[in-house]
């Protein structure tokens, strides 16, 4: 009887190991693609910030802050485990974007030509729906829905309405709208500067 008990226990342990291994390896997750998407978004933000540094420094400060705070937030969130890290990272980045934008608007001014900033804002609005669809496709390719075992950073607490993939897309779309608003405000500041330089309505004499 004791031998039979040992055999059953040994069989149970072996089955548990097999099921665990299968659970870890079965999900078709691609964390490398998720990381590559995050790196690409960060690189795009840095390049955009550098290109706008001269004419819209507030936008540059906001984009740089988003990358820095988002990176810091990702490490902070990952310290408690991989669950929910992607959504929390985007949330941190949005917080950095808003804080950087407020600081930028309070300390800097947009510079001419204002048309450049308006065109950049319109371009962001046009690209927004296409970018949102691309983000959804990339996230769902990297982290398919209904993955719960061995998912790592792709873990979904629930799968309704796209789960955190929809949350990530929403916040990234919100980030684009924030950048558009900052571009428009910077463009308005640049337009005023153009009016001062050309002496419109006599403002140049008043300011001098």
NORFEN-V683281 format. One line per field, one symbol per residue. psi: psi as a letter, one per 40 degrees, with the letter a starting at -180 (. if undefined). A space follows every 10 residues. Layout:
psi: ???
This chain:
psi: dddddddddd dddddddddd ddddddhgig dddddddddd dddddddddd dedddgdddd dddddddddd dddddddede iehedddddd dddddddddd ddddddeiii iihddddddd ddddddeddd dddddddddd ddgiifhdhf dbeehhdieh feaedddddd dddddddddd dddddddddd dddddddefh eeddddd.
